[in-house]
Amino acid sequence: MRVAGRISIGFPKRSVKSRLALWMEVDKPRPRMKTVAFGLRDDDITRMRFPPQFLDDIRDRIPISDVIGRRVTWDRRKTQSAKGDWWACCPFHGEKSPSFHCEDAKGRYHCFGCGVSGDHFRFLTELEGMSFPEAVERLAGEAGLPMPARDREEEKREETRATLLDALRLSAEFFRQTLQEADGAKARAYLRDRGINPIVQKTFGLGFAPDSRNRLKEFLAGRGVGRAEIEGAGLVVHGEGIAVSYDRFRDRVMFPILDVRERPIAFGGRAMAAGVPAKYLNSPETEVFHKGQVLFNLASARRAAKATGTLVVAEGYMDVIALHQAGFEHAVAPLGTALTERQLDLLWRTVPEPILCFDGDAAGLKAANRAAELALPLIRPGRSLRFALLPEGKDPDDLVRDTGADAMKGVLERARPLADLLWMRETAAGNFDTPERRAELEQRLKGLMRQIGDENVRRHYLQDIDERLSAYFGPAPSFSKGGNRDNWRRGDNRQGGGGRRSGAPGAGRRSPVSDRLARTSLMGGVDTKAAPMREMSILVGFVNHPLLLREAFDYFADLELTSPELERLRSAVIDVHADGHQHTREDILAELDRRMLLPFFQGCEMKLQGVRLWSFLSPAALEDAREAVRQALHLQHRHLSLHRELRAAEAALGTDGDELAHAQLVEIHREINNLAGTEALIDGFGLLSGRPAKGI
């Protein structure tokens, strides 16, 4: 039972002299408040015998539905056991339809009929008549946890925490009331200009700290809060060299910071005046507040996360509030610092893949990378991250106000997994045109992956990196004599020749082509006076060396051609090959002659001879022709693939305009401009073996 009544808020009317006397009096030692004076339940004092972390461990290990399920029968129609959402007829009062509800994620129960609510321990104390220590002892045994030794010092600290929490609660009420008074006019105007409506202001308990050195201190002193509690809660600045303590927060919009039980444990304040050294100011570390272990709005966001399946981590208070107002009620934020391991753990206790949303600028990318590095050793099955980067120069507040909730929804839907962010970071600015640089990239990536603590996740990440590297650099195929289709395969890329791996931003392959080849018209694309040189060389090579047709007919048949003349030539060759006999070059030429295509074919040969691409011509050694056709196929696939990706990236940039789309577009342009790649064909294209072609 609560023993304290309601506490009214108001400002005592005192003369300046009496106010000054009270101010001086506050800084004198005062007797400690009685715990019950601030409305603690009578069993809360008993709970102080047990460390909070010990009680939390019990709750984490035993779902509350297991405790309650021994005394109730769950309603099958309303219960969703997979989601930890349970309904039953209330065991505390008689009813015919289920209004008693418990949630495993929150570890709480509530009856919408009689109003009872509580946790694991309260259920046992109120329904089964146990004392609180008895309830703890039973559940600790079920959880496999040894009972802690009684710690008098810890109990005293818990009493101190209770008094600090009440001081903070009173302060939150003071700030909320001040926002509505004359002193809060400019703060109300600021919130109005930021588009925060009064309903949302009330939801988040926003307030205002007046521009005074002692208004809050006087108010708390008038409510019986002692100097030790005011200082211990971080509400005043005090210490060596400060004769009289003064209010920490002055002339600021105030944001209460709540714990998971939605009690104020600290404040953040946004300065109203320009030129203030700290635009945002947080409470200092106290017995009840450790900023690296708290997320702004977590208690409320956890409820909303049930519907969305995720949490959105923004960078600041106003981002969270703007997102909430736009319908994204599952948003949280760290308190002005980079994410910590404890904060990640809080996120993962609620959802398996929270989305980290960062501003689309250099600082935002840097913050995203820091978070990725922090998370990497901690990920495991069911625990990872996704990353959403906003358009450059925008934060969530800006994006929602300027372009609406749909734009923000699109950003979140395009959030990239952790593996993509790491890949993009390591490859975005690199030039990997030598074996040494490629080896360095592989070493760096695999070194990152080896930081992963979970063995199974680490194995899958290493496998993913191998696949990405294979697609990025394009391993040379074994295109050998008497080979089959697999021997001709280039890293499985029928859809554009070694195409970019889906989901890997900026991913592409450096083609193993010599500078000498890069200077030939094979690299030049379309010849306006004739068929494209690259397509021409591939078809001429197959016709002049029919054995290649038997080795790689599927590649020949599936080749994308842009020239109608070459398409007719290919059709004729396919018709000859389709009867299953082993035709010679002369057989194919006879069919071309019958279809009046022989002059065109001979013109193609002359053109190739004119640019000294001997390896495609009939006198070339078979192994030289095989290698030449293989390289030309690779170039053709890669050329078409890159230009398809370029069109898609340009469309994505026009639609999304985010940092990842821009990075991908830049990478594709770089890929096209550097298609020549590394010096794989040492002696150039056309004289691969270093021997002159026979008869030329």
N, C-alpha and C positions, 0 to 999 in steps of 0.2 A: 504494500500500500504506500501511496505517496503521502508524506506527512507535511509537505510544504504547500501553501496556497499559491495562488497566482501572484505574480510580481508585476505591479503596474510600472509603466515607464513614464517618467516626467522629469522636469528640470526644477530643482529646488530654487525658490526665489530667495536670494540672499543678497545682502549688501556687498559692495566690493571688499569691505574690510573683513566680513565674515567669510567670503569666498577665499580671500588670501590666507586667512587663518586655517581654513580647511585644507587648502593646497599644502601649506607647510605641515599640517598634521598628518597628511597622507604619507609623507616621507619618514614619519616616525614608526618604529616597530609597533605592530598591532597584534592582538591575540588572534590565533588561527580561527577561522570560521568553523562552526560545527558542520560536519558533512551533511547532515540531514536538512540543513537550512536551505539547501538548493535543490531539493526535490529528488534525491536518490531513492530508489526502491530499497526496502529493507534488506533484500537478499543481495543487493549490489555490494554492500559492505562485506558480506560473507565471501563474495566472489574475489575480493581483493586478496584472499589467502592464496589464490592460484595465479601464476603468471599468465597474462593474456595470451602469450604465444602457445602455452600449454593447452589452453581451452580452444584456441584456434586449430591446433593440430588435431584435437579430438574431432572437432566439427569437420575438418577436411577429410579425415579417414573414415568417418561413418556418415553416410547419407542420412539426412533427417527422416526420409521416408522409411528407412529401416527401423528407426526408433518408434515412429508413430504407427507403422504398419502392423506392429504386434497387438495394437489395441483397436484398430479400425479395419473395415473392409473397403478397399478402394472402389470407386465407381468406374466401371469399365467404359462408359460412354464419354465421360468428361476427362478422364485421366489420359495423359500422354507420357507414358513411362519413359520412352526414349528421350524425351526432352526434360525429364526430371520434374514434371508438372503433375501433381497428384491431387485428387478430390475425393472426399468422403463425407458421410454424415458426421456431424460434430460429436466427439466423445464427451464434451463438456455440457451439452444441453440436448434435449430430445428434439429430433427433427426427422422429417420423412424424405426431404430432398437434400442432396449434398451441397453444403455451403462452406465446409471446412476445407481449406486449401493449404498445401505446403509445396515449397520449391527447394529442390536439392541444391541448386546453384547458389541460392541465398542462405540456405540453412535456417529458414524461418517458416513458421506456420501462422495462419490467421483464419478466423471464422468470421464470415460476413454476416452471420446471424446474431451471435452473442458478443462478438468483438474481441474474444480472447486472441492473444498472439504471443509468440515467444520463440525460443530456440530449443535445441535438444534438451538442455538441462531444465529449463522452465517446464517443458512438457512433463518430465518425470516428477518434478517437485509439486506441480499443481494438480496433475491427474493421479499420480500414484502415491502422493504424500511423502515422498522422500525429502530429506534435508538436501541442501545444495551439495555439501561435501559427499553425501552418499551417492547422489546422481553422478557427480564427477568420477567418483571411484568406480562405479559400475561401467560407465562408458569408457573410461581409461582402460579398464581390463579388456573390454571388447575391442578396443583399438590397438591393444598390445603396447600401451605406453605405461611406464612405471610412474607411480605417483611422485610428485616433487616433494622434497623436504620443505617444511614450512619455513618461510623466509620473512622474518619480522621486518627487515629493511625494505623488502619488496612491498610488503603490505603498506608500510608508511609512504612509499613512493606512489602507490595506487591511490591512497588518500589525497596526496598532493595533486595527482592528475585530476581527480574528481573536482577539486576546488578550482583548478585552472580551467577546466572545461566549463564550469558555471560562469567564471569570469569572462570567458570568451563568448559564451552564449549571450550574456548581458550586453557585451560590447557590440555584437552583431545587431541586437535590437536597437541599441543606441544609434548605430550608423544608419539603419533602415529608417528610423524616425527622422533623423536629421536630413536625409535626402528629401523628405517631403516638406521641410520647413523652408523659411526664407533663405537661410544660409545655403541650402542645396539647390538654389535656382540654376546656377551655372552648371552644376553637375547634371541636373535634369535636361538642360539644353544640350549638353554634350551627348548624353545618351540618345536624345531625340535626333540629333544630327547624325549619329551613327546608325540610326534606324532601329534602335532597340525599343520595342513597345513596352508599355507599363506592365502587361501581363508577364512578359518574359523577365522584366526587371524584378517582379515579385517572385517568380519561380526561382531565380538564382539568388534572391535575398540581397540584391545590390543596395548599397548605401553610400553615405558621404561622410568623410571625416572633416569637420570644420577647421578653418585656418586658425587654430588656437593651440597654445602650448599645454593646456590643462583641462579642457572641457571634458574629455573622456575620463581622465583621472578623477576629476571631481565627481562625475556621475557615478563611477564605480565605488568611490569611497562613500558616497551617500547611500549606496545599497549594501554597505557592510563588507565590501571586498577590501582585504588588507593589502598593505604595501607588498608583501612577499608574493601574493597571488598576482597582483598587477604586473610586477616585474617578471615573475616566473612565466607569465603568459606572453611575454614579449610585447606588451602593449605600450610600454614607455621606454625611453632611452635613459639609461642610468649607468653608474659605474664610476670608476676612478676618474677624478677630475671634473665630475659633474655634481655640482653642489645640490641641485634640486632636479629630480627627474622630470621629464616632459614627454608629452604624447608623441609616440613614434610616427603616427600617421596624421598628417595635417594637409588640408586642402587637396584631398584625393577622393576619386570615386573608389569605393571599396567593394572588393569581391570576397565574400566569405569562402574559405576553403574547408570542405567538410570531409569527415572520415567516412568509412563504409557504413557507419550507423547514422550518417547524416547529421553529425554534431559538428559545430564550428570548432576547428582546432588551430586555425591560423587565418591570416588575411593577406590579400594582395591589394595594393593601392595604385591607381593610375593618377599621376600628377595632373592638376588642372593648369598650373602656371607653366609658361615656357621657360626654358633655361634651367630647370631643376636638374641637379646632377643625375638623379635616378628617375627616369620616366615611370618605370614600374618598380615598386618596392614590395618585398615580401616580409612577412614576420620572420624573426630569427629562429634558429633551432631551439626547441624547448622540450620539456618532458613529454609533451603530447604531439609535437610536430617535428618531423624529420622530412624535409622536402624531397629527398631522394627516394622516399618510400610512399609518396602520395601522388595521386593523379587528380587534377581538377575535374569535378563532375562525375567521378567514377560511380558513385552510388546510384545516381539517376541513370547514367548511361548503361549500366549493367541490366537494368530492367528493359530498356529499349533494345538492347542487343539480342534479347530473346527472339524478337521478330526479324531482325536483319541478319543475325548470325555472325555479326562482326562488330568491332569497335573501330572508330576513326580517331586517330591520334593527330591533333592539330598542334600548332606551336604556342598558342597563347589563349588567355581568357576570352578576349573578344572574338577570336575565331570560333571557339566552342559555343559561345552564346549566339553568334550569328548563324552558325550551322543549326543549332537547336531551333531557332526561330524559323529557319527555312525548311524544317521537317527532318533534319538529321539529328535526332535526339540521342544518338549513340556516340557522340563525340566527347573526347577527353583531351587533356593537355598536361604535359609536365610543367613544372613551376619555374619557368624561366631558365632551365638548364637542360643539358642533353639528357636523353633517357638513361636510366640506370638499370642494373640487373633486377633490382627489386621491383621497379616499375614494369619491366617486361613480364616478370612473374605475375604481377597483378593482372596484366592484360591477358596472359595465357590462362589464368585461372577462370577467365570469363569466356573467351573465344579462342579457337585454335589458330586463326590467322588474322590478327588485327591489321588494319591498313594504316600505315604511317603516311601522313599527308604533309608535304613540305612545299614551301614557296618555290616557284620556278625560277630561281636565280642561283648564282654561284654559292651563296651561303646555304640555300636550301639543299643543293646537291651535296655540299659538304656535310650537312647535318644528316642527310640520308645515308651517306657512306659511313659516318661514325656509328649510326644505329645498326647498320648491316654488320660492321665489324664486331660490335658488342654482342649481337644476337648469334653470330655464327657458332661459337663454342657451345651455345645453350640450346640450339634447336634439336628437336627429336621428333619422332612420329607424333603428329597432332599438335606440334608447336612450331610455327614458322611465322613469317611476316610477308606482307605485300606493301608495295610502295607506289604512291600516287604523287606525281609531280605536276604542279599547277603551271599555267602559262606564265612566262617570265614577267616579273613585276607585279604579280597578283598573289594575294593571300586569300584564304577561304572567305573572309569577310568581304574583300573587294569583289571576288568572283560572284558571290551570291547577290550582292547589291547591284552589280553592273549588268550581269547577264542572266541572273535567275537561278533557281534551284536545279533546273535541268542540266545546266552547264556543269555544276558541281557533281551531279549524279553521273554524268559522262566521264568526268575525271576519275571518280571512284571505280566505275566499271572497268576502266582501262588500267587499273592498278597492276603493276608488274610483280611477279614473285621475286623472292630474295635472290635466286640464282641469276635472273635476268639483270638485276641491278649490278651485281658483282661482275658479270660478264661485260656489261656496257662500260663500267668504269675502267676495266683493264684493257679494253680494246678500242675505246672511242678515239683516243688521240695517238694511237701507236702506228708505226710503219714497220710492218713485219715482212720486209722483202728479202731478208737473208735467213739462212737456217739458224744462225746464232740468235737472231731476234725472235724467231718463232719458238726456239727452245727456251728462251728467257720468259716469254709469255706463258708457255706451258708450265714451267717451273713455278712461276708466280701464282698462277691459278691453282695448281695442285697443292701448293703450300698453304693457300687459304683454305682449301677444302679439308686439309688434314687437321685444321683447328677444330673441326666438328667433333664434339664429344661422343655422340651416339654412333656406334659402329655401323649400323645398317644405313642410317642417313648419310654418313660419310661415304659409304660404298656407292650409293646411288648418285651422290653429287660428283664423285670422281668419274663415274660412268657417263654422267651428263656432260662433264667437261670434255671427255674424250670424244663424244659425239659432236659437240660444238666445234672443237678444234679440227676434227675431220672435215666437217662441212665448211669451216672457215678457210682452210688451206687447200682442201681438195687433194687427198692422197692419190698418187699416180696409180692407174689401174694396171693389172697384168694383162696385156693385150698381146698374147703370144701366138705362135704358130699353132694352127689346129684348135684355137681356143673356141669357147662357146660364148654365149651372151654375158655370163658372169665375168669372163676374162676381160670383156670390153667395158665393164661397168666402172663408172667414175664416182664412187662414193654414193651410189643410188641417187642419181639425179636425172631422171627422165623428164622432170617438169622444169626444165630450164637449166640443165647442165650444172649440177653442183649447187643448186639453189640455196638461198639463205634459209637457215633453219627457223621455222616458225617460233616466235616468242623470244628470239635472241636479238635484241636491238643492236643495230649496227653490224650484224654478222654478215660475212661474205667471204669469198675465197680469192686468194692471190693465184692467178693462173701461171703455171710453169711455162713461160714463153720467153724466148730470147729477145734481146733488143733488136737483133737483125730482123726477126720476124715482125716485131712491132713496127718497123719502118716500111714493111711491104704493104701492098694494098689489101692483103688479107685482113689487116687490122682496120681497114678503112671503112667497112660497112658497104653501103650501096654505091655502085657505079652507075651513074645516070645514063650512060651510053650502052650498058650491057647488064647482064646478070651480076648479082653480087659476087665478088671474087672468092669469098670464103665458101659460099654455097657451091660455086662452080668447081672449085678445087676438090671438094669432097666427092661430088658425083663423078668427076673425071677419074679420081683415084680408084673408086669402086669399079668403074667400067674397065679401066686398064688392068686391074688386078682382081679378077672374078673370085679368087679364093677368099678375098676379104668379104664378099657377099655371103659365102657359106659360113664364115666365122661370125659375122655380125649383121645378119640380114635385118633383124628387128631394129637396130639402130638406123640402118639405111631407110627402112620403111617408115619409121616414126620421125625422121628428121623434119624439123620445121623449115619450110622454104618460103621465101617471099617472092620468088621469080616464077611467073607462069610458064616460061620456056623451060626452066629447070624442072618444074613440076611435071611437064609432059615428058621430058627426058627420063625422069625417075619412073614414071608410070610404065614406060616402054621397057625399062630394065626389069621392073618387078614382074611384068607379064612374061618375060623370057625366063626368069628365075622360078616362076610359080609352078612350072610343070615337073619340078623335082629332079631334073637331069643336071649334070654338071656341065654347064655351058662354058665355052671359051670366050675370050675377048672377041674373036672373029664372029662368033654366033651373035653376040650382043650388037656388034657393029652392023651386021646384016639386018637385024630387026630395026635398028635406027634408020638404016638406009631405006627399008621398006616403008617406014613411017615418015620419010622425008625429014628426019631429024639429024642425019649424019653431018650435013654441012654445019649445023649449029654446034654439034659436038666437036668437030674439027676446029671450028673457030675458038671454042673454049680452050682446046689444047694449045693452039697457037698463042693465045693470050697468056696462058700459064708459062709457056716457054719464053715469052717475051720478058716476063718478070723473073725468070730463072727459078721457077718453082719446079725443079726437075723431079722431085720425089713423087709427084702425082702422075707423071707420064709413064708410058708403057716400058721404056728401057730401064726404069729404076729397079733396083733390087727389091724383092718382096718385103724384106724386113724394113727397108727404108720407107717404102710406100705405106706399110702398116703403121709405122710410127707417125708419118706425116698425116695420114687420115685421122688417126687417133687424136693428135694435137688439134687438128682443124675442127673435129667434132666438139672437142672440149671448148674451144674458143667460140664456136657457134652457139652452143648451149649457154655458155656463160654470158655472151653478148645479149642474147634474147632475155635471159633471166634478169640481168641487171636493169635492162630497160623496162621490163615489166615492173620490177620493184621500184624503179624510179617513178613511174606513173602512179603507182599505189602510194608511195611515200609523199608525193606532191599533193595527192588528193587528201591524205591523212593530215598533212600539215595545214591545208586549207580548211579542213573541218575542225580539227582539234587544236592546232597551234601550240601543242605542249612541247616541253623540252626534249622528250624522248623522240617525238616525231621529227623535230629539227635535227637532232643528233643522227637519226637514221638517214635522213636526206643527205646530210653532209658526208656520211660514210659511203653512201652509194655513189655520190659524185666522185669521191676519192677513188673508189673501186673502179669506176669507169675510166677515170683519167690515168690510173695505174694498172690497167689490165695487162700490160706487158709483164709486170711482176718480176719474178726472179729469172736468172739465167739457167733454165733447165736444159735447153737445147744448145749445148756448148758451141757447136760449129754452125748453128743457124738452121733455119727451116729449109729443107730441100736437099741438103747434103749432110744428113743426120749421122751417117756412119763415118764421115770423113773421107768416103770414097766417091769418085765421080760416078755418075750413073752410066750404065753400060750403053755404049754406042752413041754417046753424046759428046 
